[in-house]
């Protein structure tokens, strides 16, 4: 009983101790110090954006913040798309330069495609052509699908330089490009293109090479309506990396991870070779010795009328199921010459509602037990089987080996040529360079600031906690301890209290000799109200007889005397009161044992 009275105080002490332990663990653990960072204060810091300064040596750096510079350099296509209807052939998609719709940085602008279901093309020449030589090729830009994406792309094309110059006013889908890179989606097909056009060193023919699909999922950028950073790096050693928001999601080799491969096979199938007439490549053949059984009926129908069916009594064969509505009236404006002869609409025959059915009775159809279908002989192993035939191999006359596919066609411009079923596609912060560090620095001054502002404005407490614990796994242990310890204490106290209550009830029952559920029914005297007959004829056993029996019981059993004497005194003191339920000496002996 004393424990129960102190339970709230003990629980409070233990809870405080658990909190103190968590706090001490966080202070003692150097790695866990990140938990005490002033997150609230960071949220109050304003994200300031300043247009990055021009980077020396880059081939293109475009922030779209300077409208005057944009109008001087970017060229909107006036071409028409070939092979489509005249009304949709024109590149008349509308481009504007404006801030993002959602939490823009002050002073930050982007190039936005405002129209949908229209062809749109725009391009800009590089400050100097990019020649694939000894330095890596790096292209980086941002895309924000502000209205999501139903079907369409947000990729860019790195246009091939031309000897006679580039007419960007006629930029269209047929304009030669060296690399195509960026996201694309239609339906449930999500892509992140990396395509380069390879020039055959022997014939000069150009063939598109498509990179393998990313190993990670890329669906989120098409749905979340947030800015995302796409980066492609091609190294002079023919390796490449594709990054989404600074994370590498695809990488490989230009020689091994593209389809079709850069280098053709050394041998090919002989186009003049053909399979011999006696070549049998069937693994199984019908058994030629099998014959159709005499009782096999191929013409037996699959289903037949039930021969055991009987027409229900009272079936009205001469009554139609539907009859003209007697209450319908020909409309006044009905013209027989134009509308035909008027007929009343049909309704269910009211006579049929009281009968099993009307009209011609037909028995129900059941499966034909004699149906076997078309007979076919069983299949056996073909004794003449010689395997699958393949033509012989010959040297590939078009074989070549290009060990440096990195040395692609020189790039002279960047173009965006799209057809999209979604509008408000925002492009921003384009960079073409040969320096990976320049791309990282440029992203830190542009894209990273946008993400910082979005996180401060939209990050929930749970997201902050996940981010915190990703940087500090020890915090998980502290928070788990914070949850588990109080819960364990509460469960312990609850079980302890139930145990004490049960123990108190057992002690009370022992003092009063109250019958328990497992007491033998024949050994306990009834506690029901005595009848009139029992009042006139009192029980032969008197209180004195009970005392003598208890005294004799004391002599027979050691250790029970004190409890029995207490019970006898209680019974004598209550002698003038209502009779109490009593337990026989033999039952008390049984309980003691």
N, C-alpha and C positions, 0 to 999 in steps of 0.2 A: 504493500500500500504506500510505503514511503517513496518508492521509486516513481510511482505514477504521479504523485504530487510534485515531483521535481522534474518531470519529463520536459515541459516547455523550457525550463531554464537550461537543462542539459543540452537540448537540441540547439538552443540559441548559442550556447558556448561552443558547441562543435561546429556550427555554421561559421561563426566568426573565426574559429581556428582554421577551417578549410580555406576561407578567403585570405587569411594571413599567410598560409602556406603557399597559395598561388602567387600572392604578391611577392613573397620572399624569393620563390623560385624564379620569378621574372626578373628580380633585381640581381640575383646571383648569376643568372645565365647571361653571358655576354651576348649570345646570339639572339636572345629573347628581348633585348632592349628595344627592338623596333616597335614593340607593342606600345611603348610609352610615347611614340611620336605624336606630336600635336596635330592630329588629322584635321580637327576643326579649323585650326589656324591656317593650314594649307588651303582649305577650301575658300578662305576669305582672300587669298592672294589673287589679284587680277592677272589674267594671262594677257600679256602685251605682245602684239605682233608688229614687226617691222619688216618691210620688204627687204629680202636678202640682197646684199651687194653682189654685183656681177663677179662671177668666178673667172679668173683668167684661164684661157686655154680650152674652155668648154666649146662644144660644137653647137649646142642649143641650151639656153636657160630661159624659160618662160614662166612668169608668175601671174600674168594677165592683170597685174595691178596698174600698169601704165596703159591707159586706153589709147593714148596717142601713138605709142610705140606699137601697140597691137594692130591698129588700123594700117600702119605703114608696112608691117611685115607679113601679116596673115592674109591669105587670099581665099575668097569664097569661090567655089567651082561654079562655072556656068555651063558645064557639059550636060549631055543627055545620056542616059543609060541605054545601051544597045540591047535589042532583043526583047523589049517590053512595050506595053501599050503607050501610046503617045501621051495620054493624060497623066501617067505616073512616071514617065521616063526622065523628066527634068529634075535636076538636083536643086530643089527649092525648099529644102529644110531650113528653118530659121535658127541662126546662131546669135547669141547675145553674150555680153560680158557683164556679170553681176555677182553679188555676194550669195553665199549659200542661204537656203531657206531656213535652216535649222542651226541656231547658235553660231553664227559666223564670227570670225575674228574681225575686229575693227580694222578696216583698211585692206582686207583680203578679198580679192576678186577671183572669179573663175570663168571658164568658157562653158556656156550652157547650151545644149541642144533643146530648144523650146518646143519643137513640133514632133509629132509622131505619125507613123504610117506614111512617111515621106522619105525620099532619098536626100541625104545631106552629105556634103563633102567640103572640107576646108583643109588648108595645108600651109606650111611655112618652110622656106628654104633654110638650111643650116648656115651658120655663120662661116663655116668652112667644111668641106666634105669630110666624111669619116672614111679613112682608108684602113682596111683590116691588114695590119702588119704585125707589130710586136707588142702592142698594148691591148689590154682588154677593151671590149665594147660594152658600155654600160648605158642602158636606157631606163628611165624611171619617170613615173607620172602617177597622179592621183585620179581616182574615179569615185564619184558619189552618185549612186542611183537614187536620187531624191524621191522618185515616185515608184521605186522598186523596178523590177524588170519582168515583163511577161514573155516577150520574145524579141531578141535583138542582141546586138553586141555593143561593147564599149572599148574595142581594141584600137590600136593605132598601127599605121603602116610606115615603115622606114623606106622611103621611095629611093629607087636606084638612080644614081646620077647618069646623065645622058650626055653624049659627046656634043650634040647640037644644042644643049641647054634644055631646061625643063619648062614646059608650058603648064604651070599649075592652075591656070584658069580652066583648063580642060581636064583637070584631075578627075578620074572616074575609076570604076572597078577594074578596068583593063590596064590601068597605068602600072608599069613594071615596079615591083618592090623587091627589096632584098630580105627584109624581116617583117613579119606580122606578129604582133604581141598584144595580149590583153584578154579580158574576160568576154565570154559569149554564152548566151543561154536561149533555149527555146523549149518550152514544156518542162520536162524533168531532166533534160540533158544540160548539165552544167560543164562548161569548158573554160580552160585558161590556155589560149592558143600560144604556141611558139612554133612558127613556121618559117623556114628559110628556103629560098630558091637557090638550088644548086645548079651550077653550069657544068655540063658534061665536058671534060677537057679534050675529048676526042671529036665529038660531033658538034659541040656548042649548044646542044639542046638544054633547055631549062626544065627542071623538075622540082616540084614542091616536096619538101621533107617535113613531116609532122612529128613533133616531139611526143613521147609517151605521155599518158595522162598523169596528173599530179598524184602522189601517194596519199595526200591528205584531202579531206573534204573541203570544197570551196563554195558551198551553197550560201553561207551566211552573208557575204557581201552583196548578194542579189536581193536580200530580203530586209536587212536591218536599216537601210536608208542612212548609212553613215559613210564618211570618207574612208577610202582604203588605198594603200600604197602598193603599187606593182613595180617590181624591179627585175630586170633581166641582165645577167652578166655572162658574157661569152669570153672565155679565156683563150689566149693564143695556143694553149696545149689541147684545144678542141673539147674542153669540158665547159659545162654551163651550169648556171644556178638560176632558179626562179624563186623570188621571195614575195610573200604577201604580208604586208605590215611588219617588215623586218624578219619574218620567219621563213626559212627555206622550206618550200613545199614540193620542190621538184629539182632534180639535178641529174647529171649523167654526162654522156659523151656524144659528140656529134657523129661519131663513127658507129656507135652501137645502139643508141636509144632513139632512133628515128625510123619512121616508116613512110615510104620504102627506104631501105638502107642507102647510104651514100654510095657505097661501092657495090656494083653488081656481082653476082656469083661467078666463080671462075668457069663452072660448067653449067650447061643447061640441057634440057631434054631435047633429043634430036627431033626436030619437027617433021622429018621424013620417015621416022620409024613408026610402024603400026603393029597392032596386035595380030599374031598369026591366027588363021581361021580355026585351027584345031586347039587353040588355047581356051581352056575351060576354067573360069574363075568363080564358078558357083560352088559354094561350100555345101549346100544342101540341094537335093533334087527330089521330085516326086517319085515314090516307089513305082517302078515300071511294072512290077508283078502284082500290084494291088488291083482288086476289082470291086466294083460297086455291089453291095449286097442286093439280093433279089427283092427284099421287102423295103428297099429304100425308095420312098416316094418323094421325088424332088418337087413335084407340083402341089404337094399338100400345103394348104394355106397356114400362115402363122397363127391366125385367130379364127375361130368358128363360132356360130350361134350356140348358146348353151342348150344341149338337147333335153336337159331335165327341167328347163324353165317352163312354167305354166302361166298362162295369161290370168291376171287377177280377176276375181269375180266382180262383176259390176263395171267392167271396162267398157267405155262408150266408144265403140268403133266408128259410129256414124256422126259423132260430134267433133267438129274441128277445135283445135286448141285455141285459135284466135278467131274472133268475130268482129265485124264492124261495130264501132261505137254507136249505139242507137241514139245517144243524146247529142251527137255532133251535128252541126248545121253547116251547110255550104256557105263560105264567106261571100259577102255581097260583092266584093271586088274581084271575085274569081272569074277569069276569062277562059272559057273552054278552048278557044282557038289558040291562045298563047300558053296557058297553063296545062292544057290537056283536060281529059275528063276527070271531074272531081270524084274522089273516093273517100269515104269516111275512114278515119284512122282506126287501126285495129287495136283491140283490147283483149285481155284474157277472157276466155269463155267462162261466164259465171257458172254454167252447168257443170263444168269440169272440176270446180272446187270441191264438190261433194262426192266425186267419184275417184277411183284409183288412177284414172287417166282417160285421155281422149285420143281419137284418131287411130290410125293403123297401129296395132300392137306388134312389136318386134321383140324377140327374145334377146336378152343381153349377150354380149360377145365374151368368150373366154379363150384362154390359150389352148391351142390345138395339141393334145397329147401326142399325136402322130407326126407332128412337124419335125423335120430333120434338116431341111434346107438343102443347099447345093452340095452334092457329094464331091469331095476332093480326096485324092490319094494321100496317104501319110508321107511325110518328108523323111529321107534317109541321107546319110553321108554320101557325097558325090565321089565315086571311086576314081574319077578322072580329074579331080580338082588339082590345079597347079599353082594356086595362089593368085594374088592380085598382080596384074601385068603392069609394068612400068616401062616407058621407053628408055632406051639406052642414053647415056650421057655423052655429050660432045663438048669440046672447048667453046666457051662463049665468045663469039666473034666481036661482041661489043664490050668485052671486059676491059676495065681500067681500074687503077688503084690511085685514089686521091687520098693521100695521108694528111692533107692540110685543108679540110673543108672550112676551117675558120677563115681562110682567106676568101671571103665572099665579095660580091660586087659592091663597089664603093657606094655609100649612101649620100644623097644630096639634099633630101628634104624629109620632113615628117608630115604625114597626112592622116586625117580622120575621115573615113568614108563608111557611112552607116545606113542601115534601114532598121528602124526600131519601132515596136508597138508601144513603147513607153517614152514619155517626154521628161524634161528637166534632168537630163544626164549632164553632170558637171565634171569637166576636166580641169585639172589644175597642176601647177608646179612641174612642168615637163623639163627633163634634163637628158641630154645626150652628151656623154663624156667618155674619156678613157681612164678616169680616176675613180676608184671605188670610194676612197675617203671623201672626195668631193660630193659624191652622191649621199653619203651618210651625213655629212655636215649640212647639206641642203635640206635633207629630210628633217634634221633636228630643228632647223629654223622655220620650217613650214608645217609639215604633216604632224610632227610630234606635238606642236603647240595646239593644233586642232583637237587632237585626242586628249590632251591634258584638259582643255576647256570642257569637252564633252563629258569626261569622267567626273570632273568636279561638279558639273551641273546635273548629272544623271545617275551617278554611282549610288547604289543603295547600300545600306549598312551591311547587308549580307555579302554583297560583292566586295566591299572594302575588306571584310573579314577574310574572304577567300584569297584576295590578293595579298593580304598581310601574312596569312599562314603559308602561302606558296613561297614567300621569301623567308619564312621562319617556321619550319616544321615543328620546332619545340613548342610553339604556341598551341598546337593541337593538343599536346599532352596536358598543358596547363588548363585549357578550357574543358577537356574531358574530365580532369580531376575535379574541376569546379562544379561540374554537373553530377559526377558519379558519387562523390563523397557525401554531399547532403542527402542525395536520394538513398544511399545505403544506410545512413543514420536514421532517416525517417522510417524505412522498412524495418530496421532493427527495433526501434522503439515501438512500432506498431505490433510486431510479433511478441515483444516482451510484455506489452500491456495485455494482449490477449491471453498469454500464458499466466500472468498474475491473476487475471480475472477468473480463469478456470481453476487455478489453485485455491483462490479464496472461496469459490463456490463449493469445492470439494471439502474444504475445512468446515464450512458452515453446515453442510449436509452431515458430516461426521458428528458434529456436536449435537444436532437435533435428531439424529437417526432418521432423517427424512428418507423415504424409500427412493432408491435409484431405479433407473430403467432396467438394469440387469439383475435386480433383486428377484429371488424365487417367489412367485406369486403365492405359493402355498404357505410360505413362512411368515408373511406379513399380515397382521390383523387389518381388517377392513376399516377404513376411515369414514365410511358412509354413516349417515345419521341413523342411530338405532331405531328400530320399529317399536311399536307399543308393546309387543310381546316381550322384546328384549328388555324393556324398562321394568315390566312386572317380574321377569325372571332374570336377575342380574347374573353376570358371568361368575362362574364358580371360582375363577382365579381372582383373588383380591389383591390389593396393593401389598399386604403383608406377605402373601405368597410370592409375589414378584420379588420382594426384597430378599426373602429366603433363597429364592432361586439364584438371584444375582450374587448373594454372598457365597453360595456353594460354587458358583461359577468362578469366583475370585480364587478359591482354593485350587481349582483345577488348572487355571491358566495364569502364568506369571506375566507381569507387565501389563495386565489388563485391569487390575484392581482399581487404580485411581480413576480411570475413565468411567468404570461401571459405578463406583461410589458417587461420582459427580452426577451421573445420570439419575441414580436413585434419589439423591437429595433434591434434584430439580423436580422429580416426579412427586415427592412428598410435599414439597412446598406448593405445588400446584394441585394438590389433592382436591381442594374445594372448587377448583375451576373446571372448565370443560375438559373432558378426557383427551390426552395427547396420544398420537399414534406411537405404538410401541413395537419393538423388535424383540423377537424371542432370543433367549440365550444361545440357542443353537445357531441362529443366523449371525449373531455377533461373533461367535466363535469362527464361523465360516469366513466372515469378512476379515477377521484378524489373520487367519491363515492365508 
